[in-house]
Amino acid sequence: MLKSWIIRTVDFCLRHTRHVIVASLILAGLLGLYTASHFSINTNVNDLISRDLPWRKQELDYQAAFPQSRDLILIVVEAPTPEQTEAASHELTEGLSKRTDVFHSVQEEGGGTFFGRSRFLYLPVEQVARATSQLADGELTISVLARDPSLRGLVRALSFGLEGLRSRAYSLDDMARTFDMAADTLESVAASRPAVFSWDELLHGKAKPEGLRRLIAVVPILTTEELEPGRKATNAIRQTAADLKLASNFQADIRLTGPVPISDDEFASVKEGFVFNSILTSVIVLLILWLALRSLRLVLAVAVTLAAGLIITAGLGFLIVGALNPISIAFAVLFVGLGADFAVQFNIRYRAQRQETHGLHQALIEATGRVGIPLTLAAAAAATGFLSFTPTAYTGIAQLGTIAGCGMIVAYVASFTLLPALLKAVNPPEEPKPIRQPRLAPADRFLRRHRVFVIASTALLVLAGAPLLPGLQFDFNPVHLQSKSSQAVATFLQLSDDPAIDANSAQVLAGTQKDAKAIAEKLAKLPQVKETRTIDSFIPADQHEKLMLIKHAERVLGSALRAAPEAAPTDDQNIAELRRAASELNAVAGNTDSHGAQAAKRLAGDLIQLANATVSDREKAARAFIDPLRTDLDDLRQALMARPVNRESLPQDLVREWVTPDGRERVDVLPKGDPNNDEVIHNFARAVLAAEPAATGQAIEILKWAETMISALIEAAVIAFCTIAVLLWIPLRRIGDVLLTLVPLMVAALATLELCAVTGFKLNYANIIAFPVLLGVGVAFKIYYIMEWRQGETDFLESTLTRAVFFSALLTATAFGSLWLSSNPGMSSMGKLLALSLACTLASAVLFQPALMGEPRPREKSSA
């Protein structure tokens, strides 16, 4: 009945060719317009998992409580010195704060008036004592520099240092580093290179990388209707940095990371090279179609069918799911691969019938009768393979399964409606010769004579690889599947050790302050935990003792720091002071050859050179020393105004990062060890969850992603296997024939997994798509062979079927190859695993299955 219905459908389309073609193109046009107006991609990989899972609900509750954890741009400001970094960060923060049309909030991490005033309080007591003691000892120098921030003041301060040498308070070698730093700056000025002097590094030594870095947390106003919602905000940040001339004024480098830039860059990497890869893939597909069909008219018919089917599938996809995701966008590749398979199977069977029948209409009807049932079963099985993921919690691939399943139906319907109508319209010429491949007959005879050997060796090979399966590697860290060339991703990975980044940490949403304290104390005792933090972590310890030390320093330095500056010196006064200082340096150096003496003579020469230089050079030198000096003096004035810190005095912006308006509090938990090591993170996440099941955060997400992916894969495999088995049994009516179809499929799947294990190829949230595709493609190929075998076919390698399967596989491999070439690591790994699974599927279908089936049964022979 089904076969008769399919034949009548094709006959109707052949008799109403024009109407079928016009109706198909109108439908494609309407859905194409819908796709163009509703095209949308959600690049947030977190949305690839169902929101109904308990751990996802906890994650969403936390993000709702602290939305800045999701909608965040983190600006990394870096410059050669701490002063330049601080100045650039302050200017950028102020500039961005004015853009209320683009940003909800702009906050300098560890910056602003509060942290400037309280910075000493966050140091250990011994460091505060040492710092305030140094400041008191340098009271005279600080006083001179505060009153006279000029070249003259600098030289006077140097003279005080030389007095210490004369009084033997310290040695010339002790001053060598200071002399060399000043000389380096002056020589940079003389050579017209960027020059700056760091007073902070003079006092505390070379700054560590984190000392040359400031972070600005920005919550942007997202343009959700755009494919890259944060692009307007990131462009505004870069434009503001350019307008403020941070690169030229402070030699500052600005980089962006955080959830928003990473998500935007994810879409950018997906679309990068898309047009070129699409054109290249299309050309190769057309070439393969020509090699398979040997007729431009047939190629045209198939190409139009595929294009119309792809447009219709895309429109239906957007109607069903609304927005694509980084996985479901691959539906186009799957449609081209499998849609081409249906078209090629139909066309090659048509060519074989045309060579025997000669009449176009009759050949198409006979071809339909031959491939109608196999293509129906193949389409149903392929759609089932894709749809098997629909009930799982892996919504990303479930969405792909839904669209691809619809695509199989579209491709199937088009193969028996639009394609025959187009073939009738283009009216291809008769086939001059048979299209079987008699040159492969010896290979068929070998498979028949040695079928036991082929079956046994294949079984042994697959069984021998089974012990490798426990060694399969999984990588479900979303960051690892994003382009390392992305500035946002590269910056995140580079800064992952910085506690301010919270890379792969965990968070707990506590109900009250008391709960937060108890949770933090409990989790801090875990051996996998480096530290825990709450809002109370920002209340310094030992404040009374520190404030006493700061108050003493303020009594010593306060009046000097608040004194009105002297009148600026003239250029002649600066020159005189420079010459005098050079003379004093040469005098203290004497005729010795120590490091300190050499450094003093070097600086003396540079001072003379500056005195002889232009006014402009002296102004540049003054700015190189004085600009950072003003920054440091301002910081010192603020720091000496420290006041007690308690919850009430903390900045409200900071409090909102840790406490919700309804009083719930955030507990941060940082992992001990490498935060980018999967084993470290998994152990950390398990330990935290065991102690606090309500925990969430990136580390928990990585662990739960792995569990969800593996569970979804197993669940979908069971559903697909059982459903396809039932689907096959209905027309085949033999358990043995069903097994002859499914066993080669299982062999291909096991071989694919074993090759992944032996090569160390990691399964991830993107390339796991290979397994429903393997089901779809694999079952289709196996069905073609079992149906031909039941019709009495024995010489499979030389048959038209293998020719069709071979070129179908080439077309599918080409489509998958376009993914392999993607600059996005997730898409590329998807293409690689798809290609591997396709190779295993093809080998299993062409070589193993014919040997497994053996000679056709007498009943099938007689009916052939």
C-alpha positions in Angstrom: 0.0 0.0 0.0 2.8 2.4 0.9 4.7 1.6 -2.2 1.6 2.2 -4.4 0.9 5.5 -2.6 4.5 6.7 -3.3 4.2 5.7 -6.9 0.9 7.5 -7.3 2.4 10.6 -5.7 5.3 10.6 -8.1 3.1 10.0 -11.1 0.9 12.9 -10.1 3.9 15.2 -9.8 5.1 14.1 -13.2 1.8 14.9 -14.7 1.6 18.3 -13.0 5.3 19.3 -13.2 4.8 23.0 -13.5 2.4 23.3 -10.6 4.5 21.2 -8.3 7.7 23.2 -9.1 5.9 26.6 -8.7 4.2 25.6 -5.5 7.5 24.3 -4.1 9.4 27.5 -5.0 6.6 29.7 -3.5 6.7 27.7 -0.3 10.5 28.0 -0.2 10.3 31.7 -0.9 7.8 32.4 1.8 9.8 30.4 4.4 13.0 32.0 3.1 11.6 35.5 3.9 10.5 34.3 7.3 14.0 33.0 8.0 15.6 36.3 6.9 13.3 38.3 9.2 13.6 36.0 12.2 17.2 34.8 12.0 18.6 34.6 15.5 21.3 32.6 17.3 21.6 32.2 21.0 25.3 31.8 21.6 25.0 31.3 25.4 26.3 27.8 25.8 24.6 27.6 29.2 21.3 27.5 27.4 22.2 24.2 25.8 21.1 22.4 28.9 17.5 22.1 30.2 16.5 24.7 32.7 14.4 22.1 34.6 17.4 20.2 36.0 17.9 20.8 39.7 21.4 22.1 39.3 20.3 24.4 36.5 17.6 25.8 38.7 20.1 26.6 41.4 22.3 28.3 38.8 19.4 30.4 37.4 18.4 31.4 40.9 21.9 32.6 41.6 22.1 34.5 38.3 18.7 36.1 39.0 20.0 37.2 42.5 23.3 38.5 41.0 22.6 39.3 37.4 26.1 40.9 37.0 27.5 37.3 37.1 25.8 36.7 33.8 25.6 40.0 32.0 29.2 41.2 32.6 32.0 42.7 30.7 35.3 42.6 32.5 37.8 45.2 31.3 41.5 44.4 31.9 43.7 47.5 32.0 47.5 46.9 31.9 50.3 49.4 31.7 54.1 49.4 32.3 53.9 50.8 35.8 51.4 50.7 38.6 50.9 54.5 38.4 50.1 54.3 34.7 47.7 51.4 35.2 45.9 53.2 38.0 45.6 56.5 36.1 44.4 54.8 32.9 41.9 52.7 34.9 40.5 55.8 36.7 40.1 57.8 33.5 38.4 54.9 31.7 36.1 54.3 34.6 35.1 58.0 34.7 34.6 58.1 30.9 32.4 55.0 30.8 30.4 56.1 33.8 29.1 58.9 31.7 27.7 56.5 29.1 24.4 55.7 30.9 22.9 55.0 27.5 25.1 51.9 27.1 26.0 50.7 30.7 23.9 49.9 33.7 27.0 50.2 36.0 30.7 50.7 35.8 32.9 49.7 38.8 36.6 49.7 39.2 37.5 46.6 41.1 39.5 47.6 44.2 39.4 51.2 43.1 37.5 54.3 43.9 37.5 56.5 47.0 36.7 53.7 49.5 39.5 51.4 48.5 41.9 54.3 48.0 41.3 55.4 51.6 41.3 51.9 53.0 44.2 50.3 51.1 46.5 50.1 54.1 43.8 48.4 56.2 43.8 45.4 53.8 47.5 44.8 54.3 48.9 42.6 57.2 49.9 44.6 60.3 53.6 44.0 59.7 53.3 45.4 56.2 51.4 48.5 57.4 54.1 49.0 60.1 56.9 48.8 57.6 55.1 51.0 55.0 54.3 53.8 57.6 57.8 53.6 59.0 59.3 54.1 55.5 57.0 57.0 54.9 58.0 58.6 58.2 61.7 58.1 57.5 61.2 59.8 54.1 59.3 62.7 55.5 61.8 65.3 54.3 61.9 63.9 50.8 58.1 63.6 50.6 57.7 67.1 51.9 60.0 68.6 49.2 58.3 66.6 46.4 54.8 67.5 47.6 55.7 71.3 47.8 57.7 71.4 44.6 56.5 68.8 42.1 59.0 69.9 39.3 62.5 69.1 38.0 63.8 71.4 40.7 62.0 69.5 43.4 63.3 66.2 42.1 66.9 67.4 42.1 66.4 68.7 45.7 65.0 65.4 46.8 68.1 63.7 45.2 70.3 66.0 47.2 68.8 64.8 50.4 69.6 61.3 49.3 73.2 62.3 48.7 73.3 63.7 52.2 72.5 60.3 53.5 75.5 59.0 51.6 77.8 61.5 53.0 76.6 60.7 56.5 77.1 57.0 55.7 73.4 56.2 56.5 73.6 53.9 53.6 76.2 53.0 50.9 76.5 54.2 47.3 75.7 50.7 46.1 72.4 50.9 48.1 71.5 53.8 45.8 72.5 52.1 42.6 69.0 50.9 41.8 67.5 54.3 42.3 70.2 55.9 40.1 69.7 53.3 37.3 65.9 53.7 37.3 66.2 57.5 37.0 68.8 57.1 34.2 66.6 54.6 32.3 63.8 57.2 32.3 66.1 60.1 31.2 67.7 58.0 28.4 64.2 57.0 27.1 63.3 60.7 26.9 66.6 61.5 25.1 65.9 58.6 22.6 62.2 59.8 22.1 60.9 56.6 23.5 57.9 56.4 25.9 59.3 57.2 29.3 57.9 56.9 32.8 59.3 56.6 36.3 57.5 54.5 38.9 57.8 55.7 42.4 55.9 52.7 43.5 58.5 50.3 42.1 61.2 52.4 43.5 59.8 51.8 47.0 58.5 48.3 46.6 60.6 46.7 43.9 59.5 45.5 40.5 55.7 45.1 40.4 54.2 41.6 39.9 51.9 41.1 36.9 48.8 41.6 39.1 50.3 44.9 40.3 50.3 46.1 36.7 46.7 45.2 36.1 43.4 46.8 37.0 39.9 45.3 36.4 36.8 47.3 35.6 33.4 45.4 35.9 30.8 46.7 33.5 27.2 45.6 33.3 26.1 46.6 29.8 22.6 47.4 28.4 22.4 44.4 26.0 20.7 44.8 22.6 19.0 41.5 22.7 17.5 41.9 19.2 21.1 41.7 17.8 23.0 38.5 17.0 25.9 39.9 19.2 24.0 41.6 22.1 27.1 43.1 23.7 28.8 44.4 20.6 27.5 47.9 21.0 28.8 48.0 24.6 32.2 46.6 23.7 32.5 49.0 20.8 31.7 51.8 23.2 34.4 50.7 25.6 37.1 50.6 22.9 36.0 53.9 21.4 36.1 55.6 24.9 39.6 54.2 25.5 40.7 55.6 22.1 39.1 59.0 22.7 40.9 59.2 26.1 44.2 58.3 24.3 45.0 55.7 27.0 47.5 54.0 24.7 49.5 57.1 24.1 49.1 58.9 27.4 49.6 55.9 29.7 50.9 53.1 27.3 47.9 51.2 28.5 46.5 48.1 26.9 42.8 47.5 27.1 41.4 43.9 26.8 37.9 42.6 27.3 36.7 39.3 28.8 33.7 38.0 30.7 30.4 36.3 29.8 29.2 38.9 27.3 32.4 39.3 25.2 33.0 35.5 25.2 29.4 34.9 24.0 29.7 37.6 21.3 33.1 36.2 20.2 31.6 32.7 20.0 29.2 33.9 17.4 31.9 35.8 15.6 34.1 32.7 15.4 31.2 30.6 14.1 30.5 33.1 11.3 34.2 33.7 10.5 34.9 32.3 7.1 31.3 31.1 6.8 30.8 32.6 3.3 34.0 31.3 1.9 33.5 27.8 3.4 29.9 27.7 2.1 30.9 28.7 -1.4 33.8 26.1 -1.4 31.5 23.4 0.0 28.9 24.2 -2.6 31.4 23.9 -5.5 32.7 20.6 -4.2 29.1 19.3 -3.7 28.2 20.2 -7.3 31.4 18.5 -8.5 30.6 15.3 -6.6 27.1 15.4 -7.9 28.4 15.6 -11.5 30.8 12.7 -10.9 27.9 10.7 -9.5 25.2 11.6 -12.1 27.3 12.6 -15.2 24.6 15.0 -16.3 24.4 18.8 -15.7 20.6 18.5 -16.0 20.5 15.9 -13.2 22.9 18.0 -11.1 20.7 21.1 -11.6 17.6 19.2 -10.5 19.3 17.8 -7.4 20.8 21.3 -6.5 17.5 23.0 -6.8 15.8 20.3 -4.7 18.5 20.6 -2.0 18.4 24.4 -2.0 14.6 24.5 -1.7 14.6 21.8 0.9 17.2 23.6 3.0 15.3 26.9 2.9 12.1 25.2 3.9 13.8 23.3 6.7 15.4 26.6 8.0 12.0 28.3 8.0 10.3 25.4 9.8 13.2 25.4 12.3 12.8 29.0 13.2 9.0 28.5 13.4 9.5 25.7 15.9 12.5 26.8 18.0 12.6 30.5 17.6 16.4 30.9 17.8 19.2 28.5 16.9 22.1 27.6 19.2 25.8 26.9 18.5 24.9 23.2 17.9 21.6 23.4 16.0 23.2 25.7 13.5 24.7 22.6 12.1 21.3 21.5 10.8 22.2 22.9 7.4 25.2 20.6 7.1 23.2 17.6 8.1 20.4 18.4 5.6 22.9 18.8 2.7 24.6 15.6 3.7 21.5 13.4 4.2 19.2 15.3 1.8 21.8 14.7 -0.9 21.8 11.0 0.0 18.1 10.6 -0.7 18.4 12.6 -4.0 21.5 10.6 -5.1 19.8 7.3 -4.3 16.8 8.2 -6.3 18.8 9.6 -9.3 21.2 6.7 -9.6 18.3 4.2 -9.5 16.6 6.4 -12.1 19.7 6.2 -14.3 19.8 2.4 -14.0 16.2 2.1 -14.9 16.5 4.7 -17.7 19.3 2.6 -19.3 16.9 -0.4 -19.3 13.6 1.3 -20.0 14.6 4.4 -22.1 11.4 6.3 -21.5 11.8 9.1 -18.9 8.3 8.9 -17.3 8.4 5.1 -17.0 12.0 5.1 -15.7 11.1 7.5 -13.0 8.1 5.4 -12.0 10.1 2.2 -11.9 12.9 3.9 -9.9 10.3 5.1 -7.5 9.0 1.5 -7.1 12.5 0.3 -6.4 13.7 3.0 -3.9 10.3 4.0 -2.4 10.3 1.7 0.6 14.1 1.9 1.3 14.1 5.7 1.2 11.0 5.7 3.4 12.6 3.5 6.0 15.9 5.4 5.8 14.2 8.8 6.2 12.1 7.4 9.1 15.1 5.9 10.8 17.3 9.0 10.3 14.6 11.2 11.7 14.2 8.8 14.6 17.9 9.0 15.3 17.8 12.8 15.4 14.6 13.0 17.4 16.0 10.5 20.0 17.7 13.4 21.8 14.5 15.4 22.0 13.3 14.0 25.4 16.8 14.4 27.0 18.0 17.3 29.1 20.5 18.2 26.4 18.3 20.9 24.9 21.0 22.1 22.5 21.2 18.8 20.6 17.5 18.2 21.2 16.9 21.4 19.2 19.2 20.2 16.5 17.3 16.8 16.5 14.0 18.5 16.1 15.1 20.6 13.2 17.1 17.8 11.5 14.2 15.4 12.0 12.0 17.9 10.2 14.7 18.2 7.6 14.6 14.5 7.0 10.9 14.7 6.4 11.3 17.6 4.0 14.2 15.9 2.2 12.1 12.7 1.9 9.0 14.5 0.6 11.1 16.6 -1.8 12.7 13.5 -3.2 9.3 12.2 -4.3 7.7 15.5 -5.3 9.9 18.3 -6.4 12.8 16.2 -7.6 10.8 14.0 -10.0 9.0 17.1 -11.3 12.4 18.9 -11.9 13.7 15.8 -13.6 10.7 15.8 -15.9 11.2 19.5 -16.6 15.0 19.3 -17.4 14.3 16.2 -19.5 17.8 14.5 -19.2 19.1 12.4 -22.1 18.9 8.6 -22.2 21.6 6.6 -20.3 24.0 5.2 -22.9 25.4 2.3 -20.8 24.9 0.5 -17.6 26.2 2.2 -14.5 27.2 -0.9 -12.5 31.0 -1.3 -11.8 32.0 -4.8 -13.1 35.6 -4.0 -12.2 34.7 -4.5 -8.5 33.3 -8.0 -9.1 36.5 -9.7 -7.8 36.1 -7.9 -4.5 32.5 -9.2 -4.3 33.7 -12.7 -4.9 36.4 -12.3 -2.2 33.8 -11.2 0.3 31.5 -14.1 -0.5 34.4 -16.7 -0.3 35.9 -15.3 2.8 32.8 -13.9 4.6 33.5 -15.9 7.8 37.0 -14.4 7.9 35.7 -10.9 7.3 33.0 -11.3 10.0 35.5 -12.9 12.5 38.3 -10.4 12.0 35.9 -7.5 12.3 34.4 -8.9 15.5 37.9 -9.6 17.0 39.1 -6.2 16.0 36.1 -4.5 17.7 36.2 -6.7 20.7 40.0 -6.1 21.1 39.3 -2.4 21.2 36.6 -2.7 23.8 39.0 -2.4 26.8 39.9 1.1 25.4 36.4 2.4 26.0 36.9 3.3 29.7 39.8 5.5 28.5 37.5 7.8 26.5 38.2 11.4 27.3 35.5 14.0 27.9 35.9 17.8 27.9 32.8 19.6 28.9 34.4 22.9 29.8 32.7 25.4 27.5 35.7 27.7 27.5 37.9 25.0 26.0 35.6 24.8 22.9 35.9 28.5 22.0 38.5 30.0 19.8 41.7 30.7 21.6 42.3 33.5 19.1 39.3 35.3 20.7 40.6 38.1 22.9 37.9 37.4 25.5 38.8 33.7 25.8 42.6 34.2 25.7 42.3 36.9 28.4 40.1 34.7 30.6 42.5 31.8 30.3 45.5 34.0 31.0 43.9 35.6 34.1 42.3 32.4 35.4 44.6 32.3 38.4 43.5 35.8 39.5 41.0 35.5 42.4 39.1 38.5 41.0 38.3 36.5 37.9 36.7 33.6 39.9 37.7 31.2 37.2 36.1 27.8 37.7 35.0 28.7 41.2 31.8 27.8 43.0 29.2 30.0 44.7 26.6 29.3 47.3 23.5 31.5 47.8 23.0 31.7 51.6 19.8 32.8 53.2 21.3 35.1 55.9 24.6 36.6 57.1 24.8 33.8 59.8 24.3 31.1 57.1 26.9 32.6 54.8 29.5 32.7 57.6 28.7 29.0 58.6 28.9 27.9 55.0 32.2 29.7 54.3 33.8 28.2 57.5 32.6 24.7 56.6 33.8 24.8 53.0 37.1 26.5 53.9 38.0 23.3 55.8 37.8 21.1 52.6 41.3 20.1 51.3 40.2 20.9 47.7 39.3 24.6 48.7 41.9 27.4 48.5 39.7 30.0 50.3 36.2 31.1 50.8 34.9 34.7 50.6 31.8 36.6 51.7 31.0 40.3 52.0 32.6 40.1 55.5 35.9 39.3 53.8 36.0 43.0 52.9 36.1 44.0 56.6 39.8 44.1 57.5 41.2 42.4 60.6 43.3 44.2 63.3 41.9 47.6 62.3 42.6 49.3 65.6 46.3 48.5 65.4 46.6 49.5 61.8 44.6 52.7 62.3 47.1 53.7 65.1 50.0 53.2 62.7 48.3 55.2 59.9 47.3 58.0 62.3 51.0 58.3 63.4 52.1 58.6 59.7 49.4 61.2 59.1 50.7 63.3 62.0 54.2 63.2 60.5 53.3 63.7 56.8 49.9 65.3 56.9 50.9 69.0 57.0 53.5 68.5 54.2 51.1 66.7 52.0 48.4 69.4 52.5 50.8 72.3 52.1 50.3 74.7 49.1 52.8 74.1 46.3 55.6 76.5 45.6 55.7 78.6 42.5 56.9 76.6 39.5 60.6 77.1 38.6 61.8 78.8 35.4 63.6 76.7 32.9 66.9 78.4 33.8 66.4 77.3 37.5 65.7 73.7 36.4 68.9 73.8 34.3 70.9 75.1 37.2 69.6 72.4 39.5 70.3 69.7 37.0 73.9 70.8 36.6 74.4 71.1 40.4 73.0 67.6 40.9 75.3 66.1 38.2 78.3 67.7 40.0 77.2 66.3 43.3 76.8 62.8 41.8 80.2 62.8 40.2 81.7 64.0 43.5 80.1 61.2 45.6 81.1 58.6 42.9 84.8 59.7 43.1 87.2 57.5 41.3 85.8 54.2 42.5 84.5 51.6 40.1 81.7 50.0 42.1 78.2 49.4 40.8 76.9 52.4 42.8 79.7 54.7 41.5 79.0 53.6 37.9 75.3 54.2 38.3 75.9 57.7 39.8 78.2 58.7 37.0 75.7 57.4 34.4 72.9 59.5 36.0 75.2 62.5 36.2 75.8 62.3 32.5 72.1 62.0 31.7 71.4 65.1 33.9 74.0 67.1 32.0 72.6 65.8 28.7 69.1 66.9 29.8 70.4 70.3 30.9 71.8 70.8 27.4 68.7 69.5 25.7 65.7 71.5 24.5 62.9 72.9 26.7 60.6 70.3 25.2 62.8 67.4 26.4 63.0 68.8 29.9 59.2 69.1 29.9 58.9 65.5 28.8 61.3 64.4 31.5 59.4 66.4 34.1 56.1 64.7 33.1 57.8 61.3 33.2 58.6 61.8 36.8 56.0 64.2 38.1 52.8 62.7 36.6 53.2 59.3 38.5 54.4 61.3 41.5 51.1 63.2 41.7 49.2 59.9 41.4 51.2 58.4 44.3 50.9 61.5 46.4 47.2 61.6 45.9 46.9 58.0 46.8 49.0 58.6 49.9 46.8 61.5 51.0 43.8 59.3 50.7 45.4 56.3 52.4 46.3 58.5 55.4 42.6 59.4 55.8 41.7 55.8 56.6 38.6 55.2 58.8 37.2 52.1 60.4 35.5 49.8 58.0 32.3 47.9 58.8 29.3 46.6 56.8 27.6 50.0 56.9 30.6 51.8 55.5 31.2 49.5 52.6 30.3 51.0 49.1 26.8 50.1 48.1 28.0 48.9 44.6 30.3 46.4 46.4 27.6 45.3 48.8 25.2 44.6 45.9 27.8 42.2 44.4 27.6 40.1 47.5 24.2 40.7 49.1 20.8 40.8 47.4 18.1 43.4 48.3 16.2 40.8 50.2 19.2 39.9 52.4 20.5 36.7 50.8 24.3 36.5 50.7 26.9 35.1 48.3 29.7 32.8 49.3 32.6 32.4 46.9 34.6 29.2 47.0 37.9 29.1 45.2 39.6 25.8 44.1 43.0 24.8 45.3 45.4 24.0 42.4 45.2 24.7 38.7 41.8 26.1 37.9 42.1 25.0 34.3 42.8 21.3 35.2 39.7 19.2 34.6 40.6 16.7 37.3 41.3 19.4 39.8 37.9 21.1 39.1 35.9 17.9 39.1 37.4 16.9 42.5 36.8 20.4 43.8 33.2 20.4 42.5 32.3 17.0 44.0 33.8 18.0 47.4 31.8 21.3 47.4 28.6 19.6 46.4 29.0 16.9 49.0 29.3 19.5 51.7 26.8 22.0 50.2 24.4 20.5 47.7 23.0 24.0 46.9 26.3 25.1 45.4 26.5 26.5 41.8 29.1 28.2 39.7 31.4 27.4 36.8 33.1 24.5 38.5 29.7 22.9 39.4 28.5 23.6 35.8 31.5 21.8 34.3 30.9 18.7 36.4 27.2 18.6 35.8 27.6 19.2 32.1 29.7 16.1 31.9 27.1 14.0 33.8 24.2 15.5 31.7 26.0 14.9 28.4 26.8 11.3 29.1 23.4 10.6 30.5 21.8 12.2 27.4 24.0 10.2 25.1 23.0 6.9 26.8 19.3 7.8 27.0 19.2 8.9 23.4 21.1 5.7 22.2 18.6 3.4 24.0 15.6 5.3 22.7 16.9 5.4 19.1 18.1 1.8 19.1 14.7 0.5 20.4 12.6 2.8 18.2 14.6 2.0 15.1 14.4 -1.7 15.8 10.6 -1.6 16.1 10.5 0.6 13.0 12.5 -1.9 11.0 10.6 -4.9 12.2 7.3 -3.5 10.9 8.3 -3.9 7.2 11.0 -6.5 7.5 9.0 -8.9 9.8 12.2 -10.8 10.7 14.2 -10.4 13.8 17.2 -11.7 11.9 16.9 -9.0 9.2 16.5 -6.3 11.9 19.7 -7.6 13.5 21.5 -7.6 10.1 20.7 -3.9 9.9 21.5 -2.9 13.5 24.6 -5.1 14.2 26.7 -3.3 11.5 25.5 0.0 13.0 26.7 -1.1 16.5 30.0 -2.1 15.0 30.5 1.3 13.4 29.5 3.1 16.6 32.0 1.0 18.7 34.7 1.4 16.2 34.2 5.2 16.2 34.4 5.3 20.1 37.5 3.0 20.1 39.3 5.2 17.6 38.5 8.2 19.7 39.9 6.4 22.8 43.1 5.3 21.1 43.8 8.7 19.5 43.0 10.7 22.6 40.2 12.6 20.8 38.0 14.2 23.4 34.2 14.1 23.3 32.6 17.4 24.0 29.2 19.1 24.0 29.6 20.0 20.3 31.0 16.8 18.7 28.6 14.5 20.5 26.3 15.3 17.6 28.2 12.7 15.7 26.3 9.9 17.3 22.7 10.8 16.3 24.2 11.6 12.8 25.8 8.1 12.8 22.4 6.6 13.6 20.8 8.6 10.8 23.4 8.0 8.1 24.3 4.5 9.3 20.8 3.2 9.5 20.0 4.7 6.0 23.0 2.9 4.5 22.2 -0.4 6.2 18.5 -0.3 5.2 19.5 0.2 1.5 21.7 -2.9 1.7 19.2 -5.1 3.6 16.4 -4.2 1.1 18.6 -4.9 -1.9 19.7 -8.2 -0.3 16.0 -9.2 0.2 15.5 -8.5 -3.5 18.2 -11.0 -4.3 21.3 -8.7 -4.8 24.6 -10.5 -4.1 27.3 -8.4 -5.8 27.0 -5.3 -3.7 30.4 -3.6 -4.5 29.7 -3.6 -8.2 26.0 -2.6 -7.8 24.4 0.7 -8.4 23.6 0.8 -4.7 27.3 1.0 -3.6 27.9 3.6 -6.2 25.0 5.6 -4.7 26.2 5.0 -1.2 29.8 6.0 -2.1 28.8 9.3 -3.6 26.3 9.9 -0.8 29.1 9.4 1.7 31.4 11.8 -0.3 28.7 14.4 -0.3 28.1 14.0 3.4 31.8 14.1 4.1 32.1 17.3 2.1 29.3 18.9 4.1 31.0 17.8 7.4 34.3 19.0 6.1 32.9 22.6 6.1 32.5 22.2 9.8 36.1 20.8 10.2 37.4 24.0 8.5 35.6 26.3 11.0 37.7 28.6 13.1 35.5 27.7 16.1 37.1 24.8 18.0 33.7 23.3 18.9 32.4 23.3 15.3 35.8 22.0 14.1 35.8 19.1 16.5 32.2 18.4 15.4 33.3 18.1 11.8 36.3 15.9 12.7 34.2 13.4 14.7 31.5 13.4 12.1 34.0 12.5 9.4 35.4 9.7 11.6 32.0 8.3 12.3 31.1 8.5 8.6 34.2 6.6 7.6 33.4 3.8 10.1 29.8 3.8 9.0 30.7 3.5 5.3 33.3 0.7 5.9 30.7 -1.2 8.0 28.0 -0.8 5.3 30.1 -1.6 2.2 32.4 -4.3 3.6 31.1 -5.8 6.8 27.3 -5.9 6.2 27.5 -7.8 2.8 29.7 -10.4 4.4 27.3 -10.6 7.4 24.2 -11.0 5.2 25.7 -13.7 2.9 23.7 -15.3 0.2 20.0 -14.1 -0.1 17.4 -16.5 1.1 15.7 -18.7 -1.6 12.4 -16.9 -1.2 14.0 -13.5 -1.9 15.9 -15.0 -4.8 12.9 -16.3 -6.5 11.1 -13.1 -6.1 13.9 -11.0 -7.5 
